[in-house]
Structures are given as C-alpha cells and as structure tokens.
Amino acid sequence: MHIFVGNFISAVAGILDWVLTIYQWIVIIAALVSWVSPDPYNPIVRFLYRATDPVFRPIRRVIGTLGGIDISPLIVLFIIYFLRRFIVMSLRQLAF
C-alpha cells in the first residue's frame, strides 16, 4: 500500500511541475507580447490576457508599476520558481 501512495504523490508532483512549467511559459509569452501593441481581438492575445490577468491583477494592485514598468510578470515567475523548488521537490522527496 505504501508503494501506491508514494507513486500517487510522485505523479501529483510531476503533474504540478508540468502545469507550473506551462504556466511559466504563458507568463513569459504574455510579458513579451505586452511590449508590442498587440491586436486585442487576436484569439491568442485574448487567451494570454485571460490566463494571466487574474494572477497579475492582485500583484499590480499591491505593488503598482515602478516608473511605468509592470513587474507583475517577474514576481509571478519568482512565485512559480519557488513553487517548483519547494512544493514539487518536497512532494517528490515525500514520495520516496
């Protein structure tokens, strides 16, 4: 029974790592797209905004912009890095 629990926790850690990695790339792409004047009606741009704005908005509210520069994507990337290093690694160690 212990083997099944360990494998389950390992699988959850793997899926969480995969999801965080994908979201990390979505944040990076959204930040890069924001540097140009994207077409707001483009379906890809709309997806990027819908996927990232709910996470960026609270950070922007607390921190604001620094000299007109939005650092919320950078803070989100730091949070993702922390989650991948702390939670995912802890789950993997717990599994074994």
Backbone bond lengths (Angstrom), bond angles and torsions (degrees), N, CA, C in turn:
res aa  C-N    CA-C-N  psi(-1)  N-CA   C-N-CA  omega(-1)  CA-C   N-CA-C  phi
1 M - - - 1.451 - - 1.527 110.88 -
2 H 1.307 117.07 -36.61 1.463 122.02 -178.82 1.525 111.42 -62.47
3 I 1.341 116.36 -34.52 1.464 121.13 179.56 1.524 110.26 -64.54
4 F 1.335 116.96 -40.14 1.460 120.77 -178.93 1.527 111.28 -66.25
5 V 1.322 116.71 -40.11 1.466 120.29 178.57 1.519 109.99 -65.58
6 G 1.334 116.34 -42.95 1.464 120.10 178.16 1.513 111.97 -62.10
7 N 1.331 116.61 -42.79 1.464 120.17 178.28 1.522 111.69 -66.21
8 F 1.330 116.37 -37.64 1.460 120.25 178.19 1.536 110.32 -63.48
9 I 1.317 116.62 -46.99 1.468 120.37 179.53 1.522 110.47 -63.41
10 S 1.318 117.05 -39.02 1.466 120.61 177.35 1.526 111.06 -63.74
11 A 1.335 117.39 -40.34 1.462 121.12 178.42 1.523 111.12 -65.90
12 V 1.333 117.15 -41.34 1.467 120.99 177.44 1.530 109.82 -61.99
13 A 1.330 116.65 -42.26 1.468 120.28 178.41 1.521 110.72 -62.40
14 G 1.319 117.17 -41.62 1.459 120.92 179.16 1.514 112.58 -64.21
15 I 1.326 116.32 -43.67 1.471 120.58 179.05 1.529 110.33 -65.74
16 L 1.330 116.94 -43.43 1.461 120.50 178.84 1.523 111.12 -61.61
17 D 1.329 116.87 -41.68 1.459 120.90 178.03 1.522 110.53 -63.20
18 W 1.317 116.72 -41.68 1.459 121.96 179.64 1.529 110.60 -63.94
19 V 1.333 117.53 -45.97 1.464 122.19 -179.55 1.536 110.35 -63.75
20 L 1.329 116.74 -43.75 1.468 119.99 179.57 1.527 111.28 -65.14
21 T 1.322 117.32 -36.83 1.462 120.54 177.83 1.524 111.04 -65.01
22 I 1.317 117.07 -43.96 1.473 120.45 178.08 1.527 110.31 -62.75
23 Y 1.338 116.52 -44.69 1.461 119.24 -179.65 1.532 110.92 -65.87
24 Q 1.320 116.86 -33.47 1.469 120.68 176.06 1.522 109.91 -58.98
25 W 1.332 117.61 -44.53 1.458 120.80 179.16 1.526 111.90 -68.80
26 I 1.324 117.04 -34.08 1.468 119.90 176.35 1.525 109.72 -63.65
27 V 1.335 117.25 -42.02 1.470 121.46 178.46 1.531 110.10 -63.76
28 I 1.314 117.32 -43.92 1.471 120.84 -179.92 1.523 110.39 -62.58
29 I 1.315 117.15 -46.03 1.470 120.81 -179.67 1.523 110.60 -64.78
30 A 1.339 117.69 -40.95 1.467 120.65 178.54 1.527 110.89 -63.30
31 A 1.335 116.54 -39.05 1.466 119.48 178.32 1.523 110.89 -65.73
32 L 1.314 116.91 -41.82 1.468 119.98 178.77 1.523 111.88 -66.02
33 V 1.324 116.67 -39.83 1.473 120.67 179.60 1.527 110.43 -65.86
34 S 1.334 116.88 -32.14 1.465 119.53 -178.34 1.530 112.38 -68.84
35 W 1.306 117.50 -16.37 1.473 120.44 179.50 1.522 112.43 -76.00
36 V 1.321 117.26 -21.24 1.461 121.17 176.92 1.519 107.39 -106.08
37 S 1.292 117.11 176.06 1.472 120.52 177.02 1.519 108.25 -95.57
38 P 1.336 116.86 87.08 1.468 118.44 -177.07 1.521 111.68 -74.94
39 D 1.306 114.78 154.44 1.458 120.93 174.83 1.530 108.13 -70.79
40 P 1.341 118.67 115.24 1.466 119.65 -176.60 1.528 113.66 -66.47
41 Y 1.319 117.77 -12.08 1.459 121.15 179.78 1.530 112.41 -95.82
42 N 1.316 116.71 -4.51 1.453 121.03 176.91 1.531 108.61 -66.18
43 P 1.339 118.42 130.54 1.467 120.30 -176.69 1.533 113.22 -61.56
44 I 1.312 117.49 -33.60 1.469 119.91 179.28 1.524 110.12 -69.22
45 V 1.311 116.76 -43.22 1.463 120.78 178.56 1.523 109.98 -64.16
46 R 1.303 117.11 -41.54 1.473 120.49 178.48 1.525 110.96 -62.90
47 F 1.337 116.82 -41.23 1.466 120.13 176.82 1.526 110.96 -61.71
48 L 1.326 116.53 -45.30 1.466 120.33 -179.11 1.527 110.84 -60.82
49 Y 1.315 116.93 -43.10 1.468 119.88 178.92 1.530 111.68 -66.44
50 R 1.341 116.48 -42.21 1.469 119.23 179.05 1.524 111.99 -66.01
51 A 1.321 116.67 -31.91 1.463 120.39 -177.68 1.525 112.76 -80.37
52 T 1.335 117.19 -26.85 1.465 119.54 -173.83 1.526 114.41 -109.86
53 D 1.311 118.67 -30.00 1.470 119.97 -176.87 1.527 114.57 -58.41
54 P 1.335 120.02 -39.66 1.470 118.00 177.96 1.536 113.52 -62.10
55 V 1.316 117.07 -25.21 1.465 120.59 178.11 1.527 110.45 -88.48
56 F 1.328 116.48 -38.95 1.468 120.25 -179.25 1.526 112.53 -70.24
57 R 1.321 117.26 -37.26 1.467 121.97 -172.64 1.527 113.75 -55.46
58 P 1.338 120.78 -49.75 1.472 118.89 179.75 1.528 112.84 -64.28
59 I 1.329 116.10 -34.01 1.466 119.35 178.54 1.516 109.92 -68.67
60 R 1.326 116.97 -41.84 1.473 120.47 177.80 1.521 110.85 -62.90
61 R 1.343 116.32 -37.12 1.458 120.21 -179.91 1.528 111.02 -64.28
62 V 1.329 116.68 -40.55 1.464 121.05 -177.42 1.523 111.25 -77.64
63 I 1.323 117.09 -46.87 1.460 120.92 -172.93 1.527 112.32 -94.80
64 G 1.308 117.27 -36.21 1.452 120.45 -175.46 1.516 110.20 78.05
65 T 1.303 115.57 -156.63 1.463 120.30 176.92 1.516 108.58 -111.76
66 L 1.283 115.14 147.56 1.465 120.62 178.63 1.525 108.28 -101.91
67 G 1.310 115.98 101.24 1.461 119.78 -179.31 1.511 112.67 63.27
68 G 1.324 117.05 33.47 1.461 120.86 -179.88 1.518 113.68 84.98
69 I 1.331 117.48 1.98 1.463 121.06 179.75 1.524 109.06 -102.96
70 D 1.312 115.75 125.49 1.467 122.01 179.26 1.526 108.75 -85.27
71 I 1.323 116.56 112.83 1.465 120.08 -179.43 1.524 112.33 -100.57
72 S 1.336 117.92 7.69 1.459 120.07 -179.57 1.531 112.94 -59.67
73 P 1.351 120.72 -37.30 1.469 118.19 176.33 1.535 112.16 -62.71
74 L 1.304 116.60 -37.07 1.463 119.93 179.18 1.524 110.74 -65.44
75 I 1.314 117.20 -41.28 1.464 121.00 178.70 1.530 110.33 -65.96
76 V 1.329 117.02 -40.42 1.466 120.33 177.31 1.526 110.47 -62.98
77 L 1.323 117.32 -39.61 1.468 120.24 177.93 1.532 110.74 -64.36
78 F 1.326 117.71 -38.69 1.470 120.27 175.78 1.527 110.93 -63.47
79 I 1.320 116.70 -40.86 1.469 120.69 178.81 1.526 110.40 -64.04
80 I 1.329 116.92 -43.51 1.463 120.41 177.71 1.519 110.45 -61.77
81 Y 1.328 117.01 -43.17 1.464 120.82 178.20 1.524 110.51 -59.31
82 F 1.333 116.20 -44.38 1.465 120.39 178.73 1.523 110.82 -61.85
83 L 1.328 116.90 -46.20 1.465 120.71 -179.49 1.523 111.51 -61.35
84 R 1.324 116.53 -41.13 1.464 119.50 179.46 1.525 111.35 -68.06
85 R 1.324 117.36 -38.76 1.466 120.54 -178.68 1.511 112.47 -77.73
86 F 1.304 118.64 -36.94 1.460 120.92 -175.23 1.523 112.21 -91.22
87 I 1.328 117.46 -59.96 1.456 120.32 -173.18 1.527 111.87 -72.91
88 V 1.324 117.08 -49.15 1.466 119.49 -177.67 1.518 110.64 -64.16
89 M 1.333 117.31 -45.31 1.471 120.26 179.54 1.522 110.47 -64.42
90 S 1.330 118.07 -39.52 1.464 121.36 178.77 1.528 111.05 -64.18
91 L 1.328 116.19 -42.13 1.466 119.44 177.55 1.522 111.46 -63.08
92 R 1.317 116.30 -41.14 1.467 119.40 179.70 1.532 111.17 -65.70
93 Q 1.328 116.59 -40.03 1.466 119.24 177.78 1.523 110.26 -68.00
94 L 1.315 117.67 -36.51 1.458 121.36 178.29 1.524 110.64 -65.78
95 A 1.325 116.89 -34.28 1.462 121.21 -178.88 1.520 111.20 -66.68
96 F 1.324 116.92 -30.24 1.461 119.58 -178.46 1.482 108.84 -105.63
